[in-house]
Amino acid sequence: MVRKGPFYWVSISCGIMVLAFILLPLVELLTAPSGTMLKETLRDKNVIRSIWLSIYTAMSAAGISFIVGTPLAYVLARSQFRGKHFIESIIDLPIVIPHPVVGIAILSVAGRNHWLGHFMQELGIRIMGSTTGIITVLTFVGMPFYINALKSGFEAISPRLENVSRSLGASMWSTFIRITFPLAWRSVLVGLIMCCARSISEFGAVVVVAYHPMIAPVLIYERYEGYGLQYSQPVAVWLVLVCLSLFLVLRVLALPQKKAS
């Protein structure tokens, strides 16, 4: 038996500290409200509306990311061209930009003083204080997670499979639909869940663009500011449970497939 040295025990100690750092606040949050308070919170129409709006807008952002992000992820995974790293850096920018800055940037484009904002207003599209604005913000912050996850999935697929399909007379589109995309389905789902989970947690950019209608994080903030922890905790618990469910699904999908013996 190999003797466990100091490095092993230091690693174990650091792992325990990390888990305690993450779990202690969450356990306290989840156990603070009583069962009665949680049930009463679910009877609050404003709470149900805000949670469903969070889920709806997050899923909409994930759907948009799927439509426009899938082709880009494939190109980045399969192509080498000048400026590729620059494009990848641009895609990652929403991850590092402070969230209120994201909201201000979007309003700068969607305002009346910008030609695009003026054009959208003529079409009847309103960004500020609307569900459309929330979806726009969530797509902005969530799309990088989808593209990066799917890009990694495409890179893991051997190009030889696509070359064989093309050599047999299949078009590039047919090869992608029949070969590449089915092999990358796990990465697609992981990317969608990552995008959706990231979108549900967004607050800073949304509160700048659309304080109303209220998504769950904004409602939690309003109740904390107005009434304190007691009234904000039950809503936070339900939102945490929704996010936890998403990440549990993510972990299950990320598990490697068992090979048949």
C-alpha positions in Angstrom: 0.0 0.0 0.0 1.4 3.4 -1.0 1.9 5.6 2.1 -0.1 8.9 1.9 2.4 11.8 2.3 1.9 15.4 3.6 0.8 16.5 0.1 -2.2 14.2 0.2 -3.4 15.5 3.6 -2.8 19.1 2.5 -5.0 18.4 -0.6 -7.7 16.8 1.5 -7.7 19.8 4.0 -7.9 22.3 1.1 -10.8 20.3 -0.4 -12.7 20.3 2.9 -12.2 24.1 3.3 -13.4 24.7 -0.3 -16.5 22.6 0.2 -17.2 24.2 3.6 -16.8 27.7 2.0 -19.4 26.9 -0.7 -21.8 24.8 1.4 -22.0 26.7 4.6 -23.7 29.8 3.3 -26.0 27.7 1.0 -27.0 25.3 3.7 -27.8 28.2 6.0 -29.8 29.8 3.2 -31.8 26.6 2.5 -32.5 25.8 6.1 -33.4 29.3 7.3 -37.0 29.5 6.0 -39.5 27.2 7.5 -41.6 24.8 5.4 -44.6 27.0 6.0 -42.8 30.0 4.7 -41.7 28.1 1.5 -45.3 27.0 0.9 -46.6 30.5 1.4 -44.0 31.8 -1.0 -45.2 29.5 -3.7 -48.7 30.9 -3.2 -47.4 34.4 -4.0 -48.3 35.2 -7.6 -45.5 37.6 -7.9 -42.9 35.0 -6.9 -44.3 32.4 -9.3 -44.4 35.0 -12.1 -40.9 36.1 -11.5 -39.5 32.5 -11.4 -41.3 31.5 -14.5 -40.1 34.7 -16.3 -36.6 33.8 -15.3 -36.9 30.3 -16.7 -38.7 31.5 -19.8 -36.2 34.2 -20.6 -33.2 31.9 -19.8 -34.5 29.2 -22.1 -35.2 31.8 -24.8 -31.6 33.0 -24.5 -30.4 29.4 -24.7 -32.5 28.8 -27.8 -31.1 31.9 -29.5 -27.6 30.8 -28.6 -28.3 27.4 -30.2 -29.5 28.9 -33.5 -26.8 31.5 -34.0 -24.0 30.0 -31.9 -23.9 26.4 -33.3 -22.5 27.4 -36.8 -20.0 29.7 -35.2 -18.8 27.1 -32.8 -18.3 24.6 -35.7 -16.3 27.1 -37.7 -14.1 27.9 -34.7 -13.6 24.2 -34.0 -12.8 23.2 -37.6 -11.0 26.2 -39.1 -7.7 28.0 -38.7 -7.6 31.5 -40.0 -6.0 34.8 -39.2 -7.8 36.6 -36.4 -9.3 33.4 -34.9 -7.9 34.1 -31.4 -9.2 37.7 -31.6 -12.7 36.4 -32.4 -12.5 33.9 -29.5 -11.5 36.7 -27.2 -14.5 38.8 -28.3 -16.8 35.9 -27.6 -15.4 35.6 -24.1 -15.7 39.3 -23.4 -19.2 39.1 -21.8 -17.8 36.7 -19.2 -15.3 39.3 -17.9 -17.2 42.6 -18.4 -18.8 43.9 -15.2 -22.5 43.1 -15.4 -23.9 46.7 -15.0 -21.6 47.7 -17.8 -23.3 45.1 -20.0 -26.6 46.7 -19.3 -25.3 50.2 -20.0 -23.7 49.0 -23.3 -26.9 47.4 -24.5 -28.9 50.5 -23.7 -26.4 52.6 -25.5 -27.2 50.7 -28.7 -30.9 50.4 -28.1 -31.5 54.0 -27.2 -33.1 56.6 -29.3 -29.8 58.4 -30.0 -28.4 55.3 -31.8 -29.5 54.5 -35.3 -30.1 50.8 -34.4 -32.3 51.8 -31.4 -34.2 54.3 -33.6 -34.7 51.6 -36.2 -36.0 49.1 -33.6 -38.4 51.7 -32.2 -39.9 52.2 -35.6 -40.4 48.4 -35.8 -42.1 48.5 -32.4 -39.3 46.6 -30.6 -38.7 47.9 -27.1 -35.6 46.9 -25.1 -35.8 49.0 -22.0 -38.3 47.7 -19.4 -39.4 44.7 -21.5 -39.1 41.0 -21.7 -37.3 41.4 -25.0 -34.7 43.5 -23.2 -34.3 40.8 -20.6 -33.8 38.1 -23.3 -31.3 40.3 -25.0 -29.2 40.7 -21.9 -29.4 37.0 -21.0 -28.3 36.0 -24.5 -25.4 38.4 -24.3 -24.1 36.9 -21.0 -25.0 33.3 -21.7 -24.0 32.7 -25.3 -20.2 32.5 -24.6 -20.8 29.5 -22.4 -22.8 27.7 -25.1 -20.3 28.4 -27.8 -17.3 27.4 -25.8 -18.9 24.1 -24.6 -20.0 23.2 -28.2 -16.7 24.2 -29.7 -14.9 21.7 -27.3 -17.4 19.1 -28.3 -16.8 19.6 -32.0 -13.0 19.5 -31.5 -13.3 16.1 -29.8 -14.9 14.6 -33.0 -12.3 13.3 -35.5 -12.4 15.2 -38.8 -11.7 11.9 -40.6 -15.4 10.9 -40.0 -16.5 14.0 -41.9 -13.9 13.5 -44.6 -15.2 9.9 -45.2 -18.8 11.2 -45.5 -17.8 13.9 -47.9 -15.7 11.4 -50.0 -18.8 9.2 -50.3 -20.7 12.1 -51.9 -22.5 13.7 -49.0 -22.7 17.5 -48.9 -21.2 19.5 -46.1 -24.7 20.3 -44.7 -25.7 16.6 -44.9 -22.5 15.6 -43.2 -23.0 18.0 -40.4 -26.6 17.0 -39.8 -26.0 13.2 -40.0 -22.5 12.8 -38.6 -21.1 15.7 -36.7 -24.2 17.1 -34.8 -25.4 13.7 -33.5 -21.9 12.9 -32.2 -21.8 16.3 -30.4 -25.3 16.1 -28.9 -24.0 15.8 -25.4 -21.9 19.0 -25.8 -25.0 20.7 -27.2 -27.1 19.8 -24.2 -24.3 20.8 -21.8 -23.9 24.1 -23.5 -27.6 24.8 -23.4 -27.8 24.0 -19.7 -24.7 26.1 -19.0 -26.2 29.0 -20.9 -29.5 28.7 -19.3 -28.1 28.4 -15.8 -25.8 31.4 -16.3 -28.8 33.4 -17.6 -31.0 32.6 -14.7 -28.4 33.9 -12.3 -28.0 37.3 -14.0 -28.9 40.4 -12.0 -26.6 43.4 -12.6 -27.2 43.8 -16.3 -30.9 43.0 -16.1 -31.6 45.6 -13.4 -30.1 48.3 -15.6 -32.1 47.3 -18.7 -35.4 46.1 -17.3 -36.2 46.4 -13.6 -39.7 45.5 -14.6 -41.0 43.0 -15.4 -39.2 41.4 -12.5 -37.2 38.2 -12.9 -36.4 36.3 -9.7 -33.0 37.8 -8.9 -34.5 41.3 -9.2 -37.5 40.3 -7.0 -35.1 38.9 -4.4 -33.1 42.1 -4.3 -36.2 44.2 -4.0 -37.6 42.2 -1.1 -34.2 42.2 0.6 -34.0 46.0 0.3 -37.6 46.5 1.4 -38.1 43.9 4.0 -34.8 42.2 4.9 -33.6 38.6 4.9 -36.8 37.0 6.2 -38.8 37.9 3.1 -36.0 37.5 0.5 -34.7 34.1 1.7 -37.7 31.9 0.6 -37.6 33.2 -2.9 -33.8 32.7 -3.0 -34.3 29.1 -1.8 -36.6 28.3 -4.7 -34.3 30.0 -7.2 -31.3 28.0 -5.8 -33.3 24.8 -6.2 -34.0 25.6 -9.8 -30.3 26.3 -10.5 -29.3 23.2 -8.6 -31.6 21.1 -10.7 -30.0 22.5 -13.9 -26.5 21.7 -12.7 -27.5 18.2 -11.6 -28.7 17.6 -15.1 -25.5 19.0 -16.4 -23.4 16.7 -14.3 -25.4 13.6 -15.5 -25.0 14.6 -19.1 -21.3 15.2 -18.6 -20.7 11.7 -17.3 -18.8 9.6 -19.8 -20.8 6.9 -21.6 -20.2 3.3 -20.3 -18.7 1.1 -22.9 -20.5 -2.2 -23.5 -18.4 -5.1 -22.3 
